[in-house]
Amino acid sequence: MKRVTILFALFLATAAVLAGCRNETQNRLRRSIQDFTNTRMFITLYSLDGSAVFEGTVDGKVTRSANSLSNSNEAASGSYIFWFDDRGRYHQSNLPYLVTIYDRSSEAE
């Protein structure tokens, strides 16, 4: 019982520290953990009719960017995603996408 209490207190302390961090600090921590665990991610871009038009690896993370609209809850025009591949090349798209931790193109269908 004492061990469970200690683990719970440690969990709460960690959650409190992370909650107090700015978003950028939280992103840096997540990227550090991802780099440490060496998790490779894969992205698939889809055309508007649903067919896959691009598949590739992601180095780091996929980032979403959008023009902010101050007085509206609607989706911002000009929104897009961007990422770097494993060769350091920059990619940007406004197409629908799926990010996974496994290579979907290598699976048997």
Backbone as ProteinMPNN parsed JSONL, in Angstrom:
{"seq_chain_A": "MKRVTILFALFLATAAVLAGCRNETQNRLRRSIQDFTNTRMFITLYSLDGSAVFEGTVDGKVTRSANSLSNSNEAASGSYIFWFDDRGRYHQSNLPYLVTIYDRSSEAE", "coords_chain_A": {"N_chain_A": [[0.823, -1.192, 0.0], [1.956, 1.215, 0.763], [3.83, 1.572, -1.226], [2.244, 1.964, -3.494], [1.082, 4.399, -2.834], [3.326, 6.057, -2.835], [4.093, 5.882, -5.555], [1.818, 6.994, -6.714], [1.925, 9.612, -5.707], [4.305, 10.441, -6.893], [3.535, 10.357, -9.572], [1.53, 12.366, -9.567], [3.114, 14.591, -8.926], [4.787, 14.732, -11.185], [2.85, 15.19, -13.163], [1.938, 17.694, -12.323], [4.217, 19.264, -12.691], [4.54, 19.085, -15.495], [2.132, 20.23, -16.301], [2.535, 22.829, -15.592], [4.332, 23.715, -17.448], [5.092, 25.621, -20.396], [3.528, 25.42, -23.651], [5.462, 25.093, -25.692], [7.638, 24.128, -24.237], [6.556, 21.706, -23.345], [6.298, 20.464, -25.854], [9.006, 20.239, -26.57], [9.863, 18.436, -24.593], [8.336, 16.176, -25.294], [9.396, 15.68, -27.872], [12.026, 15.066, -27.137], [11.65, 12.708, -25.708], [10.629, 11.141, -27.764], [12.855, 11.098, -29.491], [14.623, 9.756, -27.825], [13.401, 7.252, -27.511], [13.476, 6.501, -30.081], [11.398, 6.331, -32.002], [10.042, 5.733, -35.077], [8.147, 7.454, -37.48], [5.509, 7.353, -39.902], [3.996, 8.852, -42.741], [0.989, 9.265, -44.577], [-0.429, 10.787, -47.309], [-3.557, 11.847, -48.559], [-5.605, 12.19, -51.459], [-8.348, 14.395, -52.279], [-10.383, 12.71, -53.05], [-9.882, 10.443, -51.62], [-7.881, 8.602, -52.272], [-4.575, 7.321, -51.796], [-1.819, 9.452, -52.167], [0.764, 10.016, -51.484], [3.38, 8.543, -49.629], [5.562, 8.337, -46.89], [8.495, 8.666, -44.742], [8.823, 10.247, -41.514], [10.851, 12.573, -39.949], [11.161, 13.34, -36.783], [8.496, 15.23, -36.055], [5.113, 15.804, -37.247], [3.884, 18.907, -38.047], [1.232, 21.152, -37.528], [0.003, 24.045, -39.089], [-1.648, 27.166, -39.204], [-3.428, 30.002, -40.443], [-4.522, 32.34, -38.127], [-7.813, 33.084, -37.095], [-9.365, 35.743, -35.683], [-12.01, 36.269, -34.697], [-13.633, 34.038, -35.096], [-14.767, 30.649, -35.128], [-14.397, 28.971, -37.165], [-12.614, 26.831, -39.484], [-9.371, 27.835, -40.343], [-8.455, 29.555, -43.305], [-5.877, 28.593, -45.508], [-4.571, 26.736, -43.955], [-2.159, 24.206, -43.149], [0.071, 21.336, -43.112], [3.389, 20.447, -42.051], [6.58, 18.798, -42.363], [9.729, 17.099, -41.865], [11.601, 14.785, -43.796], [13.41, 11.62, -43.471], [15.77, 12.194, -44.751], [16.206, 14.812, -44.334], [14.727, 16.562, -45.864], [12.313, 19.095, -46.51], [8.78, 19.027, -46.297], [5.487, 19.997, -47.265], [1.964, 20.283, -46.992], [-1.555, 20.559, -47.745], [-3.361, 18.594, -47.787], [-5.598, 15.885, -46.725], [-4.424, 13.642, -44.146], [-2.614, 10.842, -42.643], [-0.863, 9.75, -39.86], [1.339, 7.297, -38.731], [2.975, 4.801, -36.64], [3.983, 2.711, -37.948], [4.937, 1.229, -41.056], [2.734, 1.489, -43.494], [2.759, 0.833, -46.166], [4.259, -1.447, -46.431], [2.787, -3.538, -45.497], [0.956, -6.522, -46.119], [-1.801, -6.674, -48.263]], "CA_chain_A": [[0.0, 0.0, 0.0], [2.846, 2.374, 0.834], [4.463, 1.712, -2.545], [1.239, 2.542, -4.384], [0.951, 5.8, -2.441], [4.522, 6.76, -3.314], [3.988, 5.967, -7.011], [0.757, 7.944, -7.032], [2.454, 10.943, -5.395], [5.282, 10.739, -7.942], [2.754, 10.637, -10.775], [0.911, 13.677, -9.406], [4.165, 15.605, -8.999], [5.178, 14.825, -12.59], [1.742, 15.835, -13.88], [1.912, 19.112, -11.946], [5.351, 19.927, -13.35], [4.242, 19.193, -16.918], [1.014, 21.164, -16.489], [3.067, 24.175, -15.42], [5.218, 24.061, -18.569], [4.484, 26.225, -21.576], [3.326, 24.451, -24.734], [6.722, 24.826, -26.382], [8.432, 23.274, -23.352], [5.966, 20.373, -23.427], [6.668, 19.912, -27.161], [10.413, 19.841, -26.51], [9.941, 17.206, -23.795], [7.807, 15.073, -26.111], [10.381, 15.369, -28.918], [13.171, 14.412, -26.492], [11.249, 11.33, -25.423], [10.538, 10.449, -29.052], [14.218, 10.862, -29.955], [15.228, 8.755, -26.947], [12.819, 5.942, -27.809], [13.766, 6.241, -31.492], [10.18, 5.94, -32.684], [9.954, 6.211, -36.454], [6.765, 7.686, -37.89], [5.248, 7.316, -41.334], [2.855, 9.686, -43.11], [0.31, 9.003, -45.84], [-1.293, 11.882, -47.746], [-4.674, 11.382, -49.383], [-6.257, 13.187, -52.303], [-9.686, 14.706, -51.78], [-11.279, 11.585, -53.317], [-9.569, 9.369, -50.679], [-6.797, 7.71, -52.677], [-3.26, 7.697, -51.276], [-0.996, 10.091, -53.19], [2.144, 10.101, -51.017], [3.721, 7.84, -48.397], [6.962, 8.574, -46.59], [8.888, 8.685, -43.338], [8.861, 11.544, -40.849], [11.936, 12.735, -38.994], [10.663, 14.253, -35.757], [7.045, 15.264, -35.919], [4.325, 16.533, -38.228], [3.401, 20.121, -37.404], [0.102, 21.805, -38.187], [0.074, 25.499, -39.039], [-2.831, 27.774, -39.796], [-3.656, 31.424, -40.199], [-5.517, 32.437, -37.067], [-8.953, 33.975, -37.292], [-9.577, 36.259, -34.336], [-13.391, 36.291, -34.229], [-14.385, 32.954, -35.718], [-14.373, 29.285, -34.764], [-14.276, 28.194, -38.391], [-11.252, 26.456, -39.867], [-8.653, 28.944, -40.981], [-8.011, 29.32, -44.674], [-4.424, 28.581, -45.567], [-3.976, 25.803, -43.005], [-1.344, 23.182, -43.78], [0.984, 20.596, -42.246], [4.736, 20.322, -42.598], [7.457, 17.849, -41.689], [10.986, 16.773, -42.523], [11.769, 13.344, -43.955], [14.638, 11.083, -42.873], [16.926, 12.76, -45.452], [16.269, 16.225, -44.007], [13.982, 17.369, -46.833], [11.1, 19.729, -46.013], [7.541, 18.737, -47.027], [4.342, 20.778, -46.808], [0.757, 19.888, -47.705], [-2.844, 20.886, -47.153], [-4.213, 17.44, -48.034], [-5.852, 15.021, -45.566], [-3.258, 12.795, -43.891], [-2.608, 9.875, -41.548], [0.478, 9.494, -39.346], [1.385, 6.05, -37.966], [4.317, 4.39, -36.222], [4.343, 1.539, -38.751], [4.932, 1.473, -42.492], [1.526, 0.892, -44.056], [3.016, 0.348, -47.529], [4.926, -2.753, -46.391], [1.853, -4.563, -45.047], [0.255, -7.257, -47.171], [-3.223, -6.295, -48.303]], "C_chain_A": [[0.871, 1.262, 0.0], [3.498, 2.635, -0.523], [3.505, 2.359, -3.539], [1.074, 4.035, -4.091], [2.136, 6.62, -2.948], [4.473, 6.929, -4.832], [2.929, 6.981, -7.432], [1.225, 9.379, -6.787], [3.475, 11.374, -6.448], [4.582, 11.092, -9.249], [2.121, 12.021, -10.699], [1.937, 14.8, -9.502], [4.62, 15.807, -10.444], [4.107, 15.528, -13.412], [1.693, 17.331, -13.571], [3.043, 19.877, -12.62], [5.061, 20.119, -14.832], [3.107, 20.175, -17.186], [1.493, 22.605, -16.368], [3.97, 24.618, -16.548], [4.422, 24.747, -19.676], [4.35, 25.154, -22.651], [4.628, 24.102, -25.439], [7.616, 23.93, -25.541], [7.888, 21.852, -23.37], [6.319, 19.71, -24.75], [8.12, 19.451, -27.172], [10.587, 18.557, -25.705], [9.449, 16.004, -24.595], [8.794, 14.669, -27.197], [11.598, 14.669, -28.337], [12.854, 12.955, -26.193], [11.182, 10.53, -26.71], [11.931, 10.148, -29.594], [14.885, 9.772, -29.137], [14.702, 7.357, -27.262], [13.012, 5.556, -29.262], [12.545, 5.713, -32.243], [10.152, 6.557, -34.071], [8.478, 6.361, -36.804], [6.677, 7.719, -39.406], [4.0, 8.145, -41.618], [2.313, 9.232, -44.457], [-0.59, 10.195, -46.126], [-2.342, 11.326, -48.69], [-5.197, 12.528, -50.237], [-7.66, 13.417, -51.749], [-10.69, 13.598, -52.079], [-10.931, 10.354, -52.47], [-8.454, 8.437, -51.098], [-5.454, 8.245, -52.159], [-2.412, 8.273, -52.409], [0.466, 10.2, -52.78], [2.28, 9.296, -49.734], [5.195, 8.061, -48.147], [7.23, 8.542, -45.095], [8.945, 10.112, -42.825], [10.033, 11.544, -39.886], [11.484, 13.772, -37.976], [9.169, 14.178, -35.66], [6.425, 15.994, -37.099], [3.713, 17.72, -37.493], [2.276, 20.733, -38.223], [0.242, 23.313, -38.015], [-1.159, 26.052, -39.722], [-2.82, 29.267, -39.53], [-4.737, 31.524, -39.141], [-6.601, 33.428, -37.44], [-9.382, 34.453, -35.91], [-11.012, 36.136, -33.843], [-14.225, 35.164, -34.807], [-13.867, 31.608, -35.238], [-14.219, 28.395, -35.989], [-12.817, 27.854, -38.666], [-10.607, 27.606, -40.629], [-8.305, 28.585, -42.418], [-6.491, 29.377, -44.686], [-3.79, 27.641, -44.564], [-3.229, 24.706, -43.758], [-0.56, 22.435, -42.712], [2.357, 20.628, -42.887], [5.554, 19.382, -41.744], [8.745, 17.721, -42.488], [11.069, 15.257, -42.66], [13.114, 12.909, -43.38], [15.908, 11.541, -43.591], [17.046, 14.265, -45.226], [15.524, 17.133, -44.96], [12.666, 17.854, -46.225], [9.927, 19.357, -46.903], [6.424, 19.567, -46.418], [3.135, 20.38, -47.634], [-0.472, 20.418, -46.989], [-3.853, 19.765, -47.395], [-4.515, 16.686, -46.74], [-4.689, 14.047, -45.391], [-3.499, 11.84, -42.731], [-1.158, 9.657, -41.151], [0.415, 8.248, -38.487], [2.815, 5.783, -37.525], [4.728, 3.104, -36.934], [4.183, 1.892, -40.224], [3.742, 0.751, -43.116], [1.78, 0.309, -45.431], [3.659, -1.036, -47.539], [4.003, -3.87, -45.925], [1.187, -5.224, -46.242], [-1.221, -6.895, -47.11], [-4.083, -7.445, -48.674]], "O_chain_A": [[0.563, 2.244, -0.675], [3.692, 3.785, -0.916], [3.91, 3.206, -4.335], [0.942, 4.838, -5.015], [1.966, 7.74, -3.43], [4.781, 8.007, -5.342], [3.121, 7.733, -8.387], [0.941, 10.264, -7.593], [3.504, 12.538, -6.848], [4.99, 12.019, -9.949], [2.17, 12.773, -11.672], [1.662, 15.845, -10.091], [4.816, 16.943, -10.875], [4.418, 16.365, -14.258], [1.435, 18.141, -14.461], [2.851, 21.007, -13.07], [5.308, 21.196, -15.375], [3.124, 20.878, -18.197], [0.916, 23.504, -16.979], [4.345, 25.789, -16.607], [3.234, 24.483, -19.862], [4.986, 24.103, -22.57], [4.871, 22.936, -25.751], [8.29, 23.054, -26.084], [8.66, 20.893, -23.407], [6.611, 18.514, -24.778], [8.434, 18.394, -27.72], [11.368, 17.686, -26.088], [10.071, 14.942, -24.576], [9.017, 13.482, -27.432], [12.153, 13.77, -28.97], [13.689, 12.075, -26.399], [11.619, 9.38, -26.756], [12.167, 9.054, -30.105], [15.628, 8.954, -29.677], [15.465, 6.392, -27.278], [12.746, 4.417, -29.644], [12.647, 4.766, -33.022], [10.231, 7.777, -34.214], [7.661, 5.504, -36.467], [7.636, 8.063, -40.098], [3.056, 8.143, -40.828], [3.068, 8.865, -45.357], [-1.414, 10.574, -45.294], [-2.062, 10.453, -49.512], [-5.23, 13.681, -49.805], [-8.099, 12.704, -50.846], [-11.742, 13.537, -51.442], [-11.603, 9.328, -52.578], [-8.103, 7.541, -50.331], [-5.233, 9.454, -52.093], [-2.294, 7.669, -53.475], [1.325, 10.449, -53.626], [1.415, 9.352, -48.86], [6.001, 7.986, -49.074], [6.311, 8.408, -44.287], [9.095, 11.061, -43.595], [10.189, 10.615, -39.093], [11.434, 14.962, -38.285], [8.624, 13.163, -35.226], [7.103, 16.7, -37.845], [3.096, 17.555, -36.44], [2.356, 20.823, -39.448], [0.559, 23.797, -36.929], [-1.656, 25.483, -40.694], [-2.276, 29.735, -38.529], [-5.768, 30.859, -39.248], [-6.333, 34.476, -38.028], [-9.727, 33.637, -35.055], [-11.214, 35.913, -32.649], [-15.431, 35.333, -34.989], [-12.675, 31.447, -34.975], [-13.942, 27.202, -35.864], [-11.905, 28.502, -38.151], [-11.244, 28.258, -41.457], [-7.911, 27.456, -42.711], [-5.894, 30.147, -43.934], [-2.584, 27.725, -44.331], [-3.614, 24.325, -44.863], [-0.527, 22.845, -41.552], [2.49, 20.81, -44.098], [5.273, 19.186, -40.561], [8.838, 18.172, -43.629], [10.662, 14.524, -41.759], [13.869, 13.733, -42.864], [17.01, 11.306, -43.096], [17.882, 14.923, -45.845], [15.666, 18.354, -44.885], [11.991, 17.11, -45.513], [10.051, 19.367, -48.128], [6.407, 19.816, -45.212], [3.253, 20.161, -48.84], [-0.442, 20.692, -45.789], [-5.057, 19.963, -47.229], [-3.781, 16.823, -45.761], [-4.042, 13.667, -46.367], [-4.439, 11.995, -41.951], [-0.311, 9.405, -42.008], [-0.447, 8.133, -37.615], [3.75, 6.446, -37.973], [5.719, 2.478, -36.557], [3.383, 2.757, -40.583], [3.756, -0.473, -43.246], [1.085, -0.624, -45.834], [3.608, -1.729, -48.555], [4.393, -5.037, -45.954], [0.892, -4.575, -47.246], [-1.811, -6.82, -46.032], [-5.303, -7.303, -48.754]]}, "name": "protein", "num_of_chains": 1, "seq": "MKRVTILFALFLATAAVLAGCRNETQNRLRRSIQDFTNTRMFITLYSLDGSAVFEGTVDGKVTRSANSLSNSNEAASGSYIFWFDDRGRYHQSNLPYLVTIYDRSSEAE"}
